[in-house]
Amino acid sequence: QNGEKKTVRAGREVILSGGSVNSPQLLQLSGVGPSALLGGLDIPVVHANDNVGANLQDHVGINYTFRGKLPTLNQILRPWWGKLLVGMQYILLRSGPLSLSMNNAGGFFRTDPSMTRPNMQLYFQAFSTVIPKSGERPILTPDPWPGFSIGLSNCRPSSRGEIMIRSKNPRDYPRITANAYSTNADVDEMLAAVKFVRRIAAMPAMAEIIEEEVLPGPSITSDADLIQDFRKRSGTVYHPVSTCRMGPDPARAVVDPRLRVHGLGGLRVIDASIFPDNITGNTNAASILTGWKGAELVLEDQK
Ligand SMILES: Cc1cc2nc3c(=O)[nH]c(=O)nc-3n(C[C@H](O)[C@H](O)[C@H](O)COP(=O)(O)OP(=O)(O)OC[C@H]3O[C@@H](n4cnc5c(N)ncnc54)[C@H](O)[C@@H]3O)c2cc1C
């Protein structure tokens, strides 16, 4: 600080809650992580554990976008006067499009009816942003035509990625390798899922309000083209977990069931990075519960 090196010590323990990206990054920078990685970056190894930053799991999603026959939120959110109107509506009445969630509807489904639980999550957005203005966030410029999207993301993908530091400089972003669709199972279920979305769109209630499919578009029909499309257009739905996963076995986990870092004293990780595996749906509530449960464990262990 101000050119002066300061050391801060914890009286009882250090609790790391940097999230699934920053917690493994901070551990690795501190010498807790894969020894080959740390050695290569000239970081002294405090405790070797190959699981720090490994086992990255995330839900990966894609949108199918349609031009509709009825007005959608595009018609009010695109023009400047519409933005002004909905802004005033929200400020004065706390209502209107800006009071809504991005996703106006959603659900879960199974790509194979014999499954015991859903493996795909559905989203419905009553706006579209296929043609973003350059230099502007796409969401600020909805399309000029009445568009909407049906999106989906996988619930329990088997692909595993990793988050590893690139240097010993804490200001350098770590390298995030998603490895999405790196297993045949993940490719197969997403292929079945995008076909299911088209089936939904073909149902009479939907078909009568759809003018055309814009993305990926009617020319994309073969399995190979559908796979190429979702490999190209899929993105994270921001649910990364498991980069400091919890488990009793130090060979497979970073923290023990009381969230203490295996092999070290006085250090816990309490955030979504400790999920042993991803949950089926959105991760925020489970992260909050992780914090709640983690706080209880800290208090219990102080007795
Ligand atoms: C764009 C987006 C949309 C999402 N939408 C949803 C949703 O609709 N529903 C849902 O359930 N989940 C959603 N999620 C996921 C959800 O937000 C996360 O699962 C959850 O916040 C994870 O909690 P966490 O405590 O592990 O990490 P975080 O919430 O990321 O908390 C980590 C904190 O540590 C801080 N930090 C990191 N490094 C340092 C450092 N070096 N020094 C000081 N502070 C540091 C960060 O600033 C942050 O405040 C979304 C996530 C994103 C990114």
The ligand as a Tripos MOL2 file, in Angstrom:
@<TRIPOS>MOLECULE
LIG
   53    58     1     0     0
SMALL
NO_CHARGES

@<TRIPOS>ATOM
      1 C1        -24.0610  -12.4380  -15.2600 C.3       1 LIG1
      2 C2        -24.5040  -13.4740  -14.2440 C.ar      1 LIG1
      3 C3        -25.8440  -13.7880  -14.1350 C.ar      1 LIG1
      4 C4        -26.2670  -14.7390  -13.2160 C.ar      1 LIG1
      5 N1        -27.6030  -14.9970  -13.1040 N.ar      1 LIG1
      6 C5        -28.0300  -15.8720  -12.1740 C.ar      1 LIG1
      7 C6        -29.4250  -16.1060  -11.9820 C.ar      1 LIG1
      8 O1        -30.2710  -15.5100  -12.6530 O.2       1 LIG1
      9 N2        -29.7910  -17.0070  -11.0430 N.ar      1 LIG1
     10 C7        -28.8930  -17.6950  -10.2860 C.ar      1 LIG1
     11 O2        -29.2950  -18.5170   -9.4480 O.2       1 LIG1
     12 N3        -27.5660  -17.5000  -10.4540 N.ar      1 LIG1
     13 C8        -27.1180  -16.5980  -11.3550 C.ar      1 LIG1
     14 N4        -25.7790  -16.3770  -11.5240 N.ar      1 LIG1
     15 C9        -24.8370  -17.2000  -10.7340 C.3       1 LIG1
     16 C10       -24.6440  -16.6680   -9.3280 C.3       1 LIG1
     17 O3        -24.4810  -15.2620   -9.3640 O.3       1 LIG1
     18 C11       -23.4010  -17.3440   -8.7360 C.3       1 LIG1
     19 O4        -23.5670  -18.7540   -8.7420 O.3       1 LIG1
     20 C12       -23.1480  -16.9040   -7.3060 C.3       1 LIG1
     21 O5        -23.0570  -15.4950   -7.2110 O.3       1 LIG1
     22 C13       -21.8480  -17.5190   -6.8100 C.3       1 LIG1
     23 O6        -21.5980  -17.0410   -5.5050 O.3       1 LIG1
     24 P1        -20.1410  -17.0200   -4.9170 P.3       1 LIG1
     25 O7        -20.2440  -16.4890   -3.5330 O.co2     1 LIG1
     26 O8        -19.4980  -18.3320   -5.1330 O.co2     1 LIG1
     27 O9        -19.3090  -16.0020   -5.8360 O.3       1 LIG1
     28 P2        -19.5460  -14.4510   -6.1310 P.3       1 LIG1
     29 O10       -20.9830  -14.0900   -5.9890 O.co2     1 LIG1
     30 O11       -18.8690  -14.1990   -7.4390 O.co2     1 LIG1
     31 O12       -18.7620  -13.7220   -4.9530 O.3       1 LIG1
     32 C14       -17.3660  -13.6340   -4.9250 C.3       1 LIG1
     33 C15       -16.9940  -12.2580   -4.4140 C.3       1 LIG1
     34 O13       -15.5980  -12.1980   -4.1840 O.3       1 LIG1
     35 C16       -15.1180  -10.9640   -4.6350 C.3       1 LIG1
     36 N5        -13.6840  -11.1190   -4.9360 N.ar      1 LIG1
     37 C17       -13.1140  -11.9450   -5.8360 C.ar      1 LIG1
     38 N6        -11.7760  -11.8230   -5.8080 N.ar      1 LIG1
     39 C18       -11.4850  -10.9100   -4.8600 C.ar      1 LIG1
     40 C19       -10.2710  -10.3560   -4.3630 C.ar      1 LIG1
     41 N7         -9.0780  -10.7250   -4.8420 N.pl3     1 LIG1
     42 N8        -10.3530   -9.4350   -3.3890 N.ar      1 LIG1
     43 C20       -11.5550   -9.0560   -2.8990 C.ar      1 LIG1
     44 N9        -12.7350   -9.5470   -3.3250 N.ar      1 LIG1
     45 C21       -12.6940  -10.4620   -4.2920 C.ar      1 LIG1
     46 C22       -15.9520  -10.6650   -5.8530 C.3       1 LIG1
     47 O14       -15.9440   -9.2890   -6.1460 O.3       1 LIG1
     48 C23       -17.3250  -11.1550   -5.4050 C.3       1 LIG1
     49 O15       -18.0460  -10.1520   -4.7450 O.3       1 LIG1
     50 C24       -25.3240  -15.4120  -12.4140 C.ar      1 LIG1
     51 C25       -23.9640  -15.0870  -12.5180 C.ar      1 LIG1
     52 C26       -23.5580  -14.1140  -13.4090 C.ar      1 LIG1
     53 C27       -22.0800  -13.7530  -13.5000 C.3       1 LIG1
@<TRIPOS>BOND
     1     1     2 1
     2     2     3 ar
     3     2    52 ar
     4     3     4 ar
     5     4     5 ar
     6     4    50 ar
     7     5     6 ar
     8     6     7 ar
     9     6    13 1
    10     7     8 2
    11     7     9 ar
    12     9    10 ar
    13    10    11 2
    14    10    12 ar
    15    12    13 ar
    16    13    14 ar
    17    14    15 1
    18    14    50 ar
    19    15    16 1
    20    16    17 1
    21    16    18 1
    22    18    19 1
    23    18    20 1
    24    20    21 1
    25    20    22 1
    26    22    23 1
    27    23    24 1
    28    24    25 2
    29    24    26 1
    30    24    27 1
    31    27    28 1
    32    28    29 2
    33    28    30 1
    34    28    31 1
    35    31    32 1
    36    32    33 1
    37    33    34 1
    38    33    48 1
    39    34    35 1
    40    35    36 1
    41    35    46 1
    42    36    37 ar
    43    36    45 ar
    44    37    38 ar
    45    38    39 ar
    46    39    40 ar
    47    39    45 ar
    48    40    41 1
    49    40    42 ar
    50    42    43 ar
    51    43    44 ar
    52    44    45 ar
    53    46    47 1
    54    46    48 1
    55    48    49 1
    56    50    51 ar
    57    51    52 ar
    58    52    53 1
@<TRIPOS>SUBSTRUCTURE
     1 LIG1         1 GROUP 0 **** ****
